[in-house]
Amino acid sequence: MQEIIDSINWAIVTPILIIQGLLALVALLDLAKAESTNGSKWMWVFIIVLANTIGPIIYFIIGRSRD
């Protein structure tokens, strides 16, 4: 297991993880401030958190209400 961890190129992985975390954080903050969404807020929380990178993108494309 340690060999696998040692073989990871952290210079590539770290920025991806940071972007993924920031994207999820921004999506969750936007969801918290939104008065209405396309679907329930709890559903979007699960999609954003459990679908990792694609979840926040799906929320911004489909979930945000176009008021």
mmCIF file of the N, C-alpha and C atoms, coordinates in Angstrom:
data_MODEL
# 
_entry.id   MODEL 
# 
loop_
_atom_site.group_PDB 
_atom_site.id 
_atom_site.type_symbol 
_atom_site.label_atom_id 
_atom_site.label_alt_id 
_atom_site.label_comp_id 
_atom_site.label_asym_id 
_atom_site.label_entity_id 
_atom_site.label_seq_id 
_atom_site.pdbx_PDB_ins_code 
_atom_site.Cartn_x 
_atom_site.Cartn_y 
_atom_site.Cartn_z 
_atom_site.occupancy 
_atom_site.B_iso_or_equiv 
_atom_site.pdbx_formal_charge 
_atom_site.auth_seq_id 
_atom_site.auth_comp_id 
_atom_site.auth_asym_id 
_atom_site.auth_atom_id 
_atom_site.pdbx_PDB_model_num 
ATOM 1   N N  . MET A 1 1  ? 0.820   -1.189 0.000   1.00 0.00 ? 1  MET A N  1 
ATOM 2   C CA . MET A 1 1  ? 0.000   0.000  0.000   1.00 0.00 ? 1  MET A CA 1 
ATOM 3   C C  . MET A 1 1  ? 0.867   1.257  0.000   1.00 0.00 ? 1  MET A C  1 
ATOM 4   N N  . GLN A 1 2  ? 1.935   1.230  0.763   1.00 0.00 ? 2  GLN A N  1 
ATOM 5   C CA . GLN A 1 2  ? 2.828   2.386  0.833   1.00 0.00 ? 2  GLN A CA 1 
ATOM 6   C C  . GLN A 1 2  ? 3.475   2.659  -0.520  1.00 0.00 ? 2  GLN A C  1 
ATOM 7   N N  . GLU A 1 3  ? 3.734   1.603  -1.290  1.00 0.00 ? 3  GLU A N  1 
ATOM 8   C CA . GLU A 1 3  ? 4.322   1.777  -2.617  1.00 0.00 ? 3  GLU A CA 1 
ATOM 9   C C  . GLU A 1 3  ? 3.384   2.542  -3.539  1.00 0.00 ? 3  GLU A C  1 
ATOM 10  N N  . ILE A 1 4  ? 2.103   2.259  -3.427  1.00 0.00 ? 4  ILE A N  1 
ATOM 11  C CA . ILE A 1 4  ? 1.110   2.959  -4.249  1.00 0.00 ? 4  ILE A CA 1 
ATOM 12  C C  . ILE A 1 4  ? 1.071   4.436  -3.884  1.00 0.00 ? 4  ILE A C  1 
ATOM 13  N N  . ILE A 1 5  ? 1.056   4.728  -2.594  1.00 0.00 ? 5  ILE A N  1 
ATOM 14  C CA . ILE A 1 5  ? 1.029   6.119  -2.137  1.00 0.00 ? 5  ILE A CA 1 
ATOM 15  C C  . ILE A 1 5  ? 2.293   6.848  -2.566  1.00 0.00 ? 5  ILE A C  1 
ATOM 16  N N  . ASP A 1 6  ? 3.422   6.181  -2.474  1.00 0.00 ? 6  ASP A N  1 
ATOM 17  C CA . ASP A 1 6  ? 4.688   6.797  -2.869  1.00 0.00 ? 6  ASP A CA 1 
ATOM 18  C C  . ASP A 1 6  ? 4.775   7.037  -4.376  1.00 0.00 ? 6  ASP A C  1 
ATOM 19  N N  . SER A 1 7  ? 4.066   6.241  -5.168  1.00 0.00 ? 7  SER A N  1 
ATOM 20  C CA . SER A 1 7  ? 4.145   6.375  -6.621  1.00 0.00 ? 7  SER A CA 1 
ATOM 21  C C  . SER A 1 7  ? 3.215   7.456  -7.176  1.00 0.00 ? 7  SER A C  1 
ATOM 22  N N  . ILE A 1 8  ? 2.356   8.032  -6.346  1.00 0.00 ? 8  ILE A N  1 
ATOM 23  C CA . ILE A 1 8  ? 1.424   9.068  -6.801  1.00 0.00 ? 8  ILE A CA 1 
ATOM 24  C C  . ILE A 1 8  ? 2.186   10.364 -7.053  1.00 0.00 ? 8  ILE A C  1 
ATOM 25  N N  . ASN A 1 9  ? 1.907   10.992 -8.181  1.00 0.00 ? 9  ASN A N  1 
ATOM 26  C CA . ASN A 1 9  ? 2.512   12.283 -8.504  1.00 0.00 ? 9  ASN A CA 1 
ATOM 27  C C  . ASN A 1 9  ? 1.673   13.377 -7.836  1.00 0.00 ? 9  ASN A C  1 
ATOM 28  N N  . TRP A 1 10 ? 2.071   13.783 -6.652  1.00 0.00 ? 10 TRP A N  1 
ATOM 29  C CA . TRP A 1 10 ? 1.284   14.729 -5.858  1.00 0.00 ? 10 TRP A CA 1 
ATOM 30  C C  . TRP A 1 10 ? 1.235   16.115 -6.478  1.00 0.00 ? 10 TRP A C  1 
ATOM 31  N N  . ALA A 1 11 ? 2.182   16.445 -7.341  1.00 0.00 ? 11 ALA A N  1 
ATOM 32  C CA . ALA A 1 11 ? 2.162   17.746 -8.016  1.00 0.00 ? 11 ALA A CA 1 
ATOM 33  C C  . ALA A 1 11 ? 0.970   17.865 -8.960  1.00 0.00 ? 11 ALA A C  1 
ATOM 34  N N  . ILE A 1 12 ? 0.472   16.742 -9.444  1.00 0.00 ? 12 ILE A N  1 
ATOM 35  C CA . ILE A 1 12 ? -0.708  16.739 -10.312 1.00 0.00 ? 12 ILE A CA 1 
ATOM 36  C C  . ILE A 1 12 ? -1.978  16.543 -9.494  1.00 0.00 ? 12 ILE A C  1 
ATOM 37  N N  . VAL A 1 13 ? -1.949  15.676 -8.524  1.00 0.00 ? 13 VAL A N  1 
ATOM 38  C CA . VAL A 1 13 ? -3.136  15.317 -7.756  1.00 0.00 ? 13 VAL A CA 1 
ATOM 39  C C  . VAL A 1 13 ? -3.597  16.448 -6.834  1.00 0.00 ? 13 VAL A C  1 
ATOM 40  N N  . THR A 1 14 ? -2.683  17.144 -6.193  1.00 0.00 ? 14 THR A N  1 
ATOM 41  C CA . THR A 1 14 ? -3.041  18.178 -5.219  1.00 0.00 ? 14 THR A CA 1 
ATOM 42  C C  . THR A 1 14 ? -3.890  19.290 -5.821  1.00 0.00 ? 14 THR A C  1 
ATOM 43  N N  . PRO A 1 15 ? -3.523  19.887 -6.960  1.00 0.00 ? 15 PRO A N  1 
ATOM 44  C CA . PRO A 1 15 ? -4.394  20.934 -7.523  1.00 0.00 ? 15 PRO A CA 1 
ATOM 45  C C  . PRO A 1 15 ? -5.777  20.418 -7.899  1.00 0.00 ? 15 PRO A C  1 
ATOM 46  N N  . ILE A 1 16 ? -5.850  19.184 -8.377  1.00 0.00 ? 16 ILE A N  1 
ATOM 47  C CA . ILE A 1 16 ? -7.147  18.600 -8.726  1.00 0.00 ? 16 ILE A CA 1 
ATOM 48  C C  . ILE A 1 16 ? -8.012  18.461 -7.483  1.00 0.00 ? 16 ILE A C  1 
ATOM 49  N N  . LEU A 1 17 ? -7.442  17.988 -6.387  1.00 0.00 ? 17 LEU A N  1 
ATOM 50  C CA . LEU A 1 17 ? -8.191  17.849 -5.140  1.00 0.00 ? 17 LEU A CA 1 
ATOM 51  C C  . LEU A 1 17 ? -8.633  19.204 -4.601  1.00 0.00 ? 17 LEU A C  1 
ATOM 52  N N  . ILE A 1 18 ? -7.782  20.210 -4.720  1.00 0.00 ? 18 ILE A N  1 
ATOM 53  C CA . ILE A 1 18 ? -8.143  21.551 -4.252  1.00 0.00 ? 18 ILE A CA 1 
ATOM 54  C C  . ILE A 1 18 ? -9.290  22.115 -5.088  1.00 0.00 ? 18 ILE A C  1 
ATOM 55  N N  . ILE A 1 19 ? -9.212  21.974 -6.405  1.00 0.00 ? 19 ILE A N  1 
ATOM 56  C CA . ILE A 1 19 ? -10.284 22.455 -7.280  1.00 0.00 ? 19 ILE A CA 1 
ATOM 57  C C  . ILE A 1 19 ? -11.581 21.721 -6.986  1.00 0.00 ? 19 ILE A C  1 
ATOM 58  N N  . GLN A 1 20 ? -11.509 20.420 -6.790  1.00 0.00 ? 20 GLN A N  1 
ATOM 59  C CA . GLN A 1 20 ? -12.695 19.623 -6.477  1.00 0.00 ? 20 GLN A CA 1 
ATOM 60  C C  . GLN A 1 20 ? -13.328 20.096 -5.176  1.00 0.00 ? 20 GLN A C  1 
ATOM 61  N N  . GLY A 1 21 ? -12.522 20.322 -4.151  1.00 0.00 ? 21 GLY A N  1 
ATOM 62  C CA . GLY A 1 21 ? -13.038 20.786 -2.868  1.00 0.00 ? 21 GLY A CA 1 
ATOM 63  C C  . GLY A 1 21 ? -13.647 22.170 -2.952  1.00 0.00 ? 21 GLY A C  1 
ATOM 64  N N  . LEU A 1 22 ? -12.983 23.079 -3.668  1.00 0.00 ? 22 LEU A N  1 
ATOM 65  C CA . LEU A 1 22 ? -13.519 24.433 -3.829  1.00 0.00 ? 22 LEU A CA 1 
ATOM 66  C C  . LEU A 1 22 ? -14.821 24.431 -4.620  1.00 0.00 ? 22 LEU A C  1 
ATOM 67  N N  . LEU A 1 23 ? -14.892 23.617 -5.654  1.00 0.00 ? 23 LEU A N  1 
ATOM 68  C CA . LEU A 1 23 ? -16.106 23.523 -6.455  1.00 0.00 ? 23 LEU A CA 1 
ATOM 69  C C  . LEU A 1 23 ? -17.275 23.018 -5.610  1.00 0.00 ? 23 LEU A C  1 
ATOM 70  N N  . ALA A 1 24 ? -17.046 22.006 -4.799  1.00 0.00 ? 24 ALA A N  1 
ATOM 71  C CA . ALA A 1 24 ? -18.092 21.485 -3.917  1.00 0.00 ? 24 ALA A CA 1 
ATOM 72  C C  . ALA A 1 24 ? -18.494 22.530 -2.881  1.00 0.00 ? 24 ALA A C  1 
ATOM 73  N N  . LEU A 1 25 ? -17.527 23.241 -2.310  1.00 0.00 ? 25 LEU A N  1 
ATOM 74  C CA . LEU A 1 25 ? -17.821 24.268 -1.315  1.00 0.00 ? 25 LEU A CA 1 
ATOM 75  C C  . LEU A 1 25 ? -18.654 25.393 -1.912  1.00 0.00 ? 25 LEU A C  1 
ATOM 76  N N  . VAL A 1 26 ? -18.280 25.873 -3.084  1.00 0.00 ? 26 VAL A N  1 
ATOM 77  C CA . VAL A 1 26 ? -19.033 26.944 -3.740  1.00 0.00 ? 26 VAL A CA 1 
ATOM 78  C C  . VAL A 1 26 ? -20.446 26.474 -4.078  1.00 0.00 ? 26 VAL A C  1 
ATOM 79  N N  . ALA A 1 27 ? -20.583 25.248 -4.554  1.00 0.00 ? 27 ALA A N  1 
ATOM 80  C CA . ALA A 1 27 ? -21.911 24.713 -4.876  1.00 0.00 ? 27 ALA A CA 1 
ATOM 81  C C  . ALA A 1 27 ? -22.772 24.602 -3.626  1.00 0.00 ? 27 ALA A C  1 
ATOM 82  N N  . LEU A 1 28 ? -22.205 24.131 -2.519  1.00 0.00 ? 28 LEU A N  1 
ATOM 83  C CA . LEU A 1 28 ? -22.976 24.015 -1.279  1.00 0.00 ? 28 LEU A CA 1 
ATOM 84  C C  . LEU A 1 28 ? -23.358 25.386 -0.731  1.00 0.00 ? 28 LEU A C  1 
ATOM 85  N N  . LEU A 1 29 ? -22.463 26.358 -0.817  1.00 0.00 ? 29 LEU A N  1 
ATOM 86  C CA . LEU A 1 29 ? -22.794 27.712 -0.362  1.00 0.00 ? 29 LEU A CA 1 
ATOM 87  C C  . LEU A 1 29 ? -23.876 28.336 -1.232  1.00 0.00 ? 29 LEU A C  1 
ATOM 88  N N  . ASP A 1 30 ? -23.789 28.139 -2.535  1.00 0.00 ? 30 ASP A N  1 
ATOM 89  C CA . ASP A 1 30 ? -24.822 28.647 -3.434  1.00 0.00 ? 30 ASP A CA 1 
ATOM 90  C C  . ASP A 1 30 ? -26.161 27.975 -3.158  1.00 0.00 ? 30 ASP A C  1 
ATOM 91  N N  . LEU A 1 31 ? -26.132 26.690 -2.909  1.00 0.00 ? 31 LEU A N  1 
ATOM 92  C CA . LEU A 1 31 ? -27.350 25.954 -2.587  1.00 0.00 ? 31 LEU A CA 1 
ATOM 93  C C  . LEU A 1 31 ? -27.969 26.461 -1.293  1.00 0.00 ? 31 LEU A C  1 
ATOM 94  N N  . ALA A 1 32 ? -27.152 26.758 -0.296  1.00 0.00 ? 32 ALA A N  1 
ATOM 95  C CA . ALA A 1 32 ? -27.660 27.251 0.985   1.00 0.00 ? 32 ALA A CA 1 
ATOM 96  C C  . ALA A 1 32 ? -28.319 28.617 0.829   1.00 0.00 ? 32 ALA A C  1 
ATOM 97  N N  . LYS A 1 33 ? -27.797 29.456 -0.057  1.00 0.00 ? 33 LYS A N  1 
ATOM 98  C CA . LYS A 1 33 ? -28.353 30.792 -0.258  1.00 0.00 ? 33 LYS A CA 1 
ATOM 99  C C  . LYS A 1 33 ? -29.555 30.803 -1.187  1.00 0.00 ? 33 LYS A C  1 
ATOM 100 N N  . ALA A 1 34 ? -29.717 29.775 -2.005  1.00 0.00 ? 34 ALA A N  1 
ATOM 101 C CA . ALA A 1 34 ? -30.786 29.746 -3.005  1.00 0.00 ? 34 ALA A CA 1 
ATOM 102 C C  . ALA A 1 34 ? -32.149 29.615 -2.340  1.00 0.00 ? 34 ALA A C  1 
ATOM 103 N N  . GLU A 1 35 ? -33.091 30.436 -2.800  1.00 0.00 ? 35 GLU A N  1 
ATOM 104 C CA . GLU A 1 35 ? -34.452 30.347 -2.273  1.00 0.00 ? 35 GLU A CA 1 
ATOM 105 C C  . GLU A 1 35 ? -35.190 29.158 -2.868  1.00 0.00 ? 35 GLU A C  1 
ATOM 106 N N  . SER A 1 36 ? -34.939 28.864 -4.135  1.00 0.00 ? 36 SER A N  1 
ATOM 107 C CA . SER A 1 36 ? -35.580 27.712 -4.762  1.00 0.00 ? 36 SER A CA 1 
ATOM 108 C C  . SER A 1 36 ? -34.584 27.041 -5.701  1.00 0.00 ? 36 SER A C  1 
ATOM 109 N N  . THR A 1 37 ? -34.767 25.742 -5.868  1.00 0.00 ? 37 THR A N  1 
ATOM 110 C CA . THR A 1 37 ? -33.919 24.959 -6.765  1.00 0.00 ? 37 THR A CA 1 
ATOM 111 C C  . THR A 1 37 ? -34.801 24.031 -7.580  1.00 0.00 ? 37 THR A C  1 
ATOM 112 N N  . ASN A 1 38 ? -34.241 23.435 -8.595  1.00 0.00 ? 38 ASN A N  1 
ATOM 113 C CA . ASN A 1 38 ? -34.949 22.417 -9.375  1.00 0.00 ? 38 ASN A CA 1 
ATOM 114 C C  . ASN A 1 38 ? -34.788 21.085 -8.656  1.00 0.00 ? 38 ASN A C  1 
ATOM 115 N N  . GLY A 1 39 ? -35.680 20.795 -7.743  1.00 0.00 ? 39 GLY A N  1 
ATOM 116 C CA . GLY A 1 39 ? -35.596 19.611 -6.900  1.00 0.00 ? 39 GLY A CA 1 
ATOM 117 C C  . GLY A 1 39 ? -35.365 20.029 -5.460  1.00 0.00 ? 39 GLY A C  1 
ATOM 118 N N  . SER A 1 40 ? -35.404 19.067 -4.555  1.00 0.00 ? 40 SER A N  1 
ATOM 119 C CA . SER A 1 40 ? -35.228 19.394 -3.141  1.00 0.00 ? 40 SER A CA 1 
ATOM 120 C C  . SER A 1 40 ? -33.764 19.706 -2.838  1.00 0.00 ? 40 SER A C  1 
ATOM 121 N N  . LYS A 1 41 ? -33.566 20.542 -1.832  1.00 0.00 ? 41 LYS A N  1 
ATOM 122 C CA . LYS A 1 41 ? -32.200 20.908 -1.457  1.00 0.00 ? 41 LYS A CA 1 
ATOM 123 C C  . LYS A 1 41 ? -31.429 19.703 -0.936  1.00 0.00 ? 41 LYS A C  1 
ATOM 124 N N  . TRP A 1 42 ? -32.095 18.808 -0.206  1.00 0.00 ? 42 TRP A N  1 
ATOM 125 C CA . TRP A 1 42 ? -31.408 17.623 0.323   1.00 0.00 ? 42 TRP A CA 1 
ATOM 126 C C  . TRP A 1 42 ? -30.902 16.731 -0.798  1.00 0.00 ? 42 TRP A C  1 
ATOM 127 N N  . MET A 1 43 ? -31.695 16.630 -1.860  1.00 0.00 ? 43 MET A N  1 
ATOM 128 C CA . MET A 1 43 ? -31.264 15.828 -3.005  1.00 0.00 ? 43 MET A CA 1 
ATOM 129 C C  . MET A 1 43 ? -29.981 16.413 -3.593  1.00 0.00 ? 43 MET A C  1 
ATOM 130 N N  . TRP A 1 44 ? -29.925 17.737 -3.717  1.00 0.00 ? 44 TRP A N  1 
ATOM 131 C CA . TRP A 1 44 ? -28.747 18.385 -4.286  1.00 0.00 ? 44 TRP A CA 1 
ATOM 132 C C  . TRP A 1 44 ? -27.544 18.281 -3.363  1.00 0.00 ? 44 TRP A C  1 
ATOM 133 N N  . VAL A 1 45 ? -27.758 18.314 -2.060  1.00 0.00 ? 45 VAL A N  1 
ATOM 134 C CA . VAL A 1 45 ? -26.640 18.125 -1.127  1.00 0.00 ? 45 VAL A CA 1 
ATOM 135 C C  . VAL A 1 45 ? -26.011 16.751 -1.356  1.00 0.00 ? 45 VAL A C  1 
ATOM 136 N N  . PHE A 1 46 ? -26.851 15.725 -1.463  1.00 0.00 ? 46 PHE A N  1 
ATOM 137 C CA . PHE A 1 46 ? -26.325 14.376 -1.696  1.00 0.00 ? 46 PHE A CA 1 
ATOM 138 C C  . PHE A 1 46 ? -25.601 14.278 -3.040  1.00 0.00 ? 46 PHE A C  1 
ATOM 139 N N  . ILE A 1 47 ? -26.157 14.883 -4.074  1.00 0.00 ? 47 ILE A N  1 
ATOM 140 C CA . ILE A 1 47 ? -25.514 14.834 -5.391  1.00 0.00 ? 47 ILE A CA 1 
ATOM 141 C C  . ILE A 1 47 ? -24.174 15.555 -5.360  1.00 0.00 ? 47 ILE A C  1 
ATOM 142 N N  . ILE A 1 48 ? -24.141 16.747 -4.754  1.00 0.00 ? 48 ILE A N  1 
ATOM 143 C CA . ILE A 1 48 ? -22.902 17.532 -4.699  1.00 0.00 ? 48 ILE A CA 1 
ATOM 144 C C  . ILE A 1 48 ? -21.826 16.790 -3.913  1.00 0.00 ? 48 ILE A C  1 
ATOM 145 N N  . VAL A 1 49 ? -22.200 16.228 -2.774  1.00 0.00 ? 49 VAL A N  1 
ATOM 146 C CA . VAL A 1 49 ? -21.214 15.592 -1.896  1.00 0.00 ? 49 VAL A CA 1 
ATOM 147 C C  . VAL A 1 49 ? -20.802 14.206 -2.401  1.00 0.00 ? 49 VAL A C  1 
ATOM 148 N N  . LEU A 1 50 ? -21.757 13.413 -2.836  1.00 0.00 ? 50 LEU A N  1 
ATOM 149 C CA . LEU A 1 50 ? -21.452 12.025 -3.187  1.00 0.00 ? 50 LEU A CA 1 
ATOM 150 C C  . LEU A 1 50 ? -20.955 11.843 -4.618  1.00 0.00 ? 50 LEU A C  1 
ATOM 151 N N  . ALA A 1 51 ? -21.275 12.764 -5.507  1.00 0.00 ? 51 ALA A N  1 
ATOM 152 C CA . ALA A 1 51 ? -20.845 12.609 -6.898  1.00 0.00 ? 51 ALA A CA 1 
ATOM 153 C C  . ALA A 1 51 ? -19.519 13.311 -7.163  1.00 0.00 ? 51 ALA A C  1 
ATOM 154 N N  . ASN A 1 52 ? -18.845 13.745 -6.103  1.00 0.00 ? 52 ASN A N  1 
ATOM 155 C CA . ASN A 1 52 ? -17.529 14.382 -6.192  1.00 0.00 ? 52 ASN A CA 1 
ATOM 156 C C  . ASN A 1 52 ? -17.478 15.500 -7.225  1.00 0.00 ? 52 ASN A C  1 
ATOM 157 N N  . THR A 1 53 ? -16.618 15.418 -8.195  1.00 0.00 ? 53 THR A N  1 
ATOM 158 C CA . THR A 1 53 ? -16.402 16.525 -9.127  1.00 0.00 ? 53 THR A CA 1 
ATOM 159 C C  . THR A 1 53 ? -17.609 16.787 -10.016 1.00 0.00 ? 53 THR A C  1 
ATOM 160 N N  . ILE A 1 54 ? -18.270 15.770 -10.486 1.00 0.00 ? 54 ILE A N  1 
ATOM 161 C CA . ILE A 1 54 ? -19.377 15.959 -11.414 1.00 0.00 ? 54 ILE A CA 1 
ATOM 162 C C  . ILE A 1 54 ? -20.638 16.472 -10.706 1.00 0.00 ? 54 ILE A C  1 
ATOM 163 N N  . GLY A 1 55 ? -20.799 16.184 -9.415  1.00 0.00 ? 55 GLY A N  1 
ATOM 164 C CA . GLY A 1 55 ? -21.983 16.627 -8.678  1.00 0.00 ? 55 GLY A CA 1 
ATOM 165 C C  . GLY A 1 55 ? -22.168 18.131 -8.661  1.00 0.00 ? 55 GLY A C  1 
ATOM 166 N N  . PRO A 1 56 ? -21.150 18.905 -8.272  1.00 0.00 ? 56 PRO A N  1 
ATOM 167 C CA . PRO A 1 56 ? -21.308 20.361 -8.311  1.00 0.00 ? 56 PRO A CA 1 
ATOM 168 C C  . PRO A 1 56 ? -21.560 20.894 -9.719  1.00 0.00 ? 56 PRO A C  1 
ATOM 169 N N  . ILE A 1 57 ? -20.938 20.290 -10.715 1.00 0.00 ? 57 ILE A N  1 
ATOM 170 C CA . ILE A 1 57 ? -21.153 20.734 -12.094 1.00 0.00 ? 57 ILE A CA 1 
ATOM 171 C C  . ILE A 1 57 ? -22.599 20.485 -12.503 1.00 0.00 ? 57 ILE A C  1 
ATOM 172 N N  . ILE A 1 58 ? -23.136 19.318 -12.155 1.00 0.00 ? 58 ILE A N  1 
ATOM 173 C CA . ILE A 1 58 ? -24.538 19.016 -12.445 1.00 0.00 ? 58 ILE A CA 1 
ATOM 174 C C  . ILE A 1 58 ? -25.448 20.013 -11.740 1.00 0.00 ? 58 ILE A C  1 
ATOM 175 N N  . TYR A 1 59 ? -25.126 20.355 -10.486 1.00 0.00 ? 59 TYR A N  1 
ATOM 176 C CA . TYR A 1 59 ? -25.939 21.328 -9.756  1.00 0.00 ? 59 TYR A CA 1 
ATOM 177 C C  . TYR A 1 59 ? -25.953 22.674 -10.473 1.00 0.00 ? 59 TYR A C  1 
ATOM 178 N N  . PHE A 1 60 ? -24.784 23.168 -10.879 1.00 0.00 ? 60 PHE A N  1 
ATOM 179 C CA . PHE A 1 60 ? -24.725 24.475 -11.531 1.00 0.00 ? 60 PHE A CA 1 
ATOM 180 C C  . PHE A 1 60 ? -25.433 24.475 -12.885 1.00 0.00 ? 60 PHE A C  1 
ATOM 181 N N  . ILE A 1 61 ? -25.458 23.351 -13.577 1.00 0.00 ? 61 ILE A N  1 
ATOM 182 C CA . ILE A 1 61 ? -26.114 23.284 -14.884 1.00 0.00 ? 61 ILE A CA 1 
ATOM 183 C C  . ILE A 1 61 ? -27.619 23.048 -14.751 1.00 0.00 ? 61 ILE A C  1 
ATOM 184 N N  . ILE A 1 62 ? -28.021 22.114 -13.889 1.00 0.00 ? 62 ILE A N  1 
ATOM 185 C CA . ILE A 1 62 ? -29.422 21.697 -13.809 1.00 0.00 ? 62 ILE A CA 1 
ATOM 186 C C  . ILE A 1 62 ? -30.129 22.216 -12.561 1.00 0.00 ? 62 ILE A C  1 
ATOM 187 N N  . GLY A 1 63 ? -29.444 22.211 -11.437 1.00 0.00 ? 63 GLY A N  1 
ATOM 188 C CA . GLY A 1 63 ? -30.105 22.441 -10.155 1.00 0.00 ? 63 GLY A CA 1 
ATOM 189 C C  . GLY A 1 63 ? -30.479 23.866 -9.829  1.00 0.00 ? 63 GLY A C  1 
ATOM 190 N N  . ARG A 1 64 ? -29.709 24.817 -10.324 1.00 0.00 ? 64 ARG A N  1 
ATOM 191 C CA . ARG A 1 64 ? -29.989 26.211 -9.993  1.00 0.00 ? 64 ARG A CA 1 
ATOM 192 C C  . ARG A 1 64 ? -31.273 26.651 -10.662 1.00 0.00 ? 64 ARG A C  1 
ATOM 193 N N  . SER A 1 65 ? -32.112 27.310 -9.902  1.00 0.00 ? 65 SER A N  1 
ATOM 194 C CA . SER A 1 65 ? -33.367 27.828 -10.430 1.00 0.00 ? 65 SER A CA 1 
ATOM 195 C C  . SER A 1 65 ? -33.084 29.069 -11.260 1.00 0.00 ? 65 SER A C  1 
ATOM 196 N N  . ARG A 1 66 ? -33.735 29.199 -12.365 1.00 0.00 ? 66 ARG A N  1 
ATOM 197 C CA . ARG A 1 66 ? -33.515 30.331 -13.279 1.00 0.00 ? 66 ARG A CA 1 
ATOM 198 C C  . ARG A 1 66 ? -34.549 31.426 -13.036 1.00 0.00 ? 66 ARG A C  1 
ATOM 199 N N  . ASP A 1 67 ? -34.583 31.984 -11.839 1.00 0.00 ? 67 ASP A N  1 
ATOM 200 C CA . ASP A 1 67 ? -35.571 33.034 -11.505 1.00 0.00 ? 67 ASP A CA 1 
ATOM 201 C C  . ASP A 1 67 ? -35.271 34.336 -12.159 1.00 0.00 ? 67 ASP A C  1 
# 
